[in-house]
């Protein structure tokens, strides 16, 4: 077939990512002419790259979404010129690919007798989720549709695009075009086919919901949305993106770094880490063959040794590093430096020893890293660094501080085989820039509240460092306790800034909003901004303890709710939060009269009752209508 393609592109930063260039290059093998329509200006480098990958680049105002991008490309080519082709492909940048050769999909669809086809279809939905009435018709999804000669040359096709309504919102794009295009032309007698058919997968939208199964069946496209969509939806629908990624690693030669370089810039890190399950529970024995090469580059341990009585404990764990490494230490007195140097003098596995005394006792382990060791880590002198410090947390009970310390040290350096696996992970995945233990939650009230009072200062510091990523709303992905493995280049923006000792709080330094706590929460986002993922890592026994306790806490909270449906629980609690947590806010002081107590409780229960009714109306409108007379009867005095 003689094919022409119109590719609709949008990026809020004006960047045409490498995955787009790769997709266009692979599409070229099947298409004579490619017209790219950019909704919004492109950077100079992106413009050059796109022009090298297409025949015509059109840059327009960002209005009308991809729909009007398609229309702009069609108008630019002209309907007379389009009629010279056997097939017009309309596709956009909302997918990665081809994961598998396009030839497989094109060959299959060439065998099908149809007037237009799509890479995937969405089944009919009743009621229409956007209107609450009627139905959303079955339709080919707009990210990849091919129109063949009969329909392409028809008056009906030309009229459709000439009369295309204004598209002002995302819902408009679905309601006025995507969901109507297929129905409009099939009603006129044209036949449509889908490469990925919902009837074969048992879900409404298999290219999204059954992403793992479609990839097992060698579907060449992967939607971007599962990486950054609300995890609540992925949980409810059983969307298994982690399995899809595992299948890709095993069966496809597609470079997953193309995905990470793009999705990191547009995702909230917590959502991305959840949806893609960027967590590795590593065994204590090396997973690779013991004779496998282990060229990890130049490695260092950077440790702030304030409590020298913990040095042997630290060294026992760093002794698990299976290759020679430099030990770089900071401390606060000459006496401690001498003790550290003497202890390290004949330590096996340690190549070079550097011990520095911090200039001021401000900022603790954070200032010692980003000020005292800046010159060693700001360039590429080391490929990989393990950051440690002698943590005691004297302000909390010893059992709690020891648990926190073990949570960090064991998840970073548990055994020699375990550390081999950590290093192999970095070696095999160039996109990984940071490895941290997951958020500590046993004995610490971090879940949902880990920003504490630091978020405004984090955002301010990010602007100072020109870090341009989205911050998570509730619980940041962070190196809690500030022990972690990292590539120095992933944190270059933090190291490049010339921090001053006075930027950090004077002792006592365990103050939220201070720069030390701010940097603790900024590290993963600096890596994200640099184009690197953050991987949570755990050893098996820590994973068992953390998961079972987490499961208990979640089920305990759920048992106190009137339903076990997680989205419904989220909605109900969200409504309660919007109302100002009425039960808590209106509890009277001890001196209040009993009448005040009764009034406050009645008011609180009334607001909770309203929240439940709103939630029921939102989640189950039919059931709400049935129960509405009962609500009214109960509400009467």
ABEGO torsion letter per residue (X at the ends): XBBBBBBBBBBAAGBBBAAAAAAAAAAAAABABBBBBBBEBBBAAAAAAAAAABABBBBBBBBGEAAAAAAAAAAAAEAAAAAABABBBBBBAABBOBABBAAAAAAAAAABBBABBBABBBBBBOBBAAAGBEBBBBBBBAABBBBBAAAAABAAAAAAAAABBBBABAAAAAAAAAAAAAAAAAAAGBBBBBABBAAAAGBABAAAAAAAAAAAAGBABBBAAAAABBAAAAAAAGBBAAAAAAAAAAABABBAAAAAAAAAAABBAAAAAAAAGBBBBBBABBABBAABBBBAEBBBBBBBBABAAAAAAAAAAAAABABBBBBBBBBABAAAAAAAAAAAAABBGBABBBBBBBABBBGEAAAAAAAAAAAAAABAABABBBBBBBBAGAABBAAAAAAAAAAAAAAAAABAAAAAAAAAAAAABAABABBBBBBBABGBBABGAAAEAAAAAAAAAAAAAGBBBBBBAABBBBBBGGBBBBBAAAAAAAAABBBBAAABBBOBABBBGBAAAAAAAAAAAAAAAAGBBBBBBBBAAAAAAAAAAAAAAAAAAAAABABABAAAAAAAAAAAAAAGGAAAAABBBAABBAAAAAAAAAAAAAAAAAAAAAAAAAABAAAAAAAAAAAAAAABX
